Amino acid sequence: MKGIHDLDPQMIDRGVVMVIPKPKFYEWEEEVFPGSPTTADRNEFTSYLIDDEAYNGDAKQALKKHWKFIFENELFSVCTDDALWPKRRTWKSFNEFFEVKFSTMVFDLLDDGVYKANY
């Protein structure tokens, strides 16, 4: 196992937002697919890179430009039919569906480049 003196990590100029579903998200998922296994057992959550200077303790300000995309992307990951998504997708409902965790310290521990795919 490599230690701190064996690596040459690069700090990247991005912050990270980890989006963690709350019970309300899983309730919606159960409404859409009754009786099917939900994603509640996942131990993996989606992370989004944002401007590393965007987060100053104010989640709403940091996500001002991106919360709607994040909300819809998380819904899409469960159900591609947007007619079945919650009709009211506001900042308030986003916060009812998700907890968000921020980090402004992002290190790339790999030597190879980052692959970006169009979405």
C-alpha positions in Angstrom: 0.0 0.0 0.0 1.4 3.4 -1.0 1.8 6.1 1.6 1.7 9.8 1.4 5.4 10.0 0.3 4.9 7.4 -2.5 2.2 9.3 -4.3 2.0 12.6 -6.2 -1.6 13.4 -5.9 -3.0 16.4 -7.7 -5.6 18.7 -6.0 -8.2 19.5 -8.7 -10.1 22.8 -9.0 -13.5 21.3 -8.3 -15.7 20.8 -5.3 -17.8 17.6 -4.8 -21.5 17.4 -4.0 -22.6 13.9 -2.8 -26.3 13.4 -3.2 -27.8 11.0 -0.6 -31.5 10.0 -1.0 -33.8 10.5 2.0 -36.8 8.3 2.8 -39.1 10.5 0.7 -37.1 9.5 -2.4 -37.5 5.8 -1.6 -41.2 6.3 -1.0 -41.6 7.9 -4.4 -39.6 5.0 -5.9 -41.9 2.5 -4.2 -44.9 4.3 -5.6 -43.5 4.1 -9.1 -42.5 0.5 -8.9 -44.6 -1.1 -6.2 -43.2 -4.4 -4.8 -39.9 -4.0 -6.7 -36.6 -3.8 -4.8 -35.6 -0.2 -4.2 -32.2 1.5 -4.4 -32.4 2.0 -0.6 -29.9 -0.8 0.0 -27.2 0.9 -2.1 -24.1 2.0 -0.3 -23.1 4.1 -3.3 -24.3 7.6 -4.1 -23.9 9.9 -7.0 -21.4 12.7 -6.8 -21.3 15.8 -8.9 -18.3 18.1 -9.5 -19.0 21.8 -9.0 -16.9 25.0 -8.8 -14.6 24.6 -5.8 -15.4 28.1 -4.7 -19.2 27.7 -4.9 -19.6 26.3 -1.5 -19.2 28.7 1.4 -21.5 27.0 3.8 -24.7 27.9 1.9 -26.0 24.8 0.1 -28.7 26.8 -1.9 -26.2 29.2 -3.2 -23.7 26.5 -4.1 -26.3 24.5 -6.0 -28.3 27.4 -7.4 -27.2 26.6 -11.0 -27.4 22.8 -10.7 -30.0 21.6 -8.2 -32.7 21.1 -10.9 -30.4 19.0 -13.1 -29.3 16.9 -10.1 -32.9 16.4 -9.0 -34.0 15.2 -12.4 -30.9 13.1 -13.0 -31.5 11.3 -9.7 -35.1 10.7 -10.7 -34.1 9.5 -14.1 -31.7 7.0 -12.6 -34.7 5.2 -11.2 -37.4 6.0 -13.8 -36.8 7.3 -17.3 -40.5 8.2 -17.8 -40.6 11.8 -16.5 -44.5 11.7 -16.5 -44.0 9.6 -13.3 -41.7 12.0 -11.6 -43.0 14.2 -8.8 -44.9 17.2 -10.4 -43.5 19.7 -7.9 -39.8 19.8 -8.2 -38.8 22.9 -6.2 -35.8 23.6 -4.0 -37.9 22.7 -1.0 -38.8 19.3 -2.5 -35.2 18.7 -3.6 -34.3 19.0 0.1 -37.1 16.7 1.2 -35.8 14.1 -1.3 -32.0 14.5 -0.8 -29.3 15.2 1.8 -26.2 16.8 0.2 -22.7 16.6 1.5 -20.0 19.0 0.2 -16.2 18.8 -0.1 -14.0 21.5 -1.5 -10.8 19.3 -1.1 -10.7 17.0 -4.1 -7.5 15.0 -4.9 -6.9 12.9 -7.9 -4.8 9.9 -6.8 -4.4 8.4 -10.3 -1.7 9.1 -12.8 -3.8 8.7 -15.9 -6.1 11.3 -17.4 -9.7 11.8 -16.7 -12.1 10.4 -19.3 -15.2 12.6 -19.9 -18.2 11.1 -21.7 -21.1 13.2 -23.1 -24.3 12.6 -21.2 
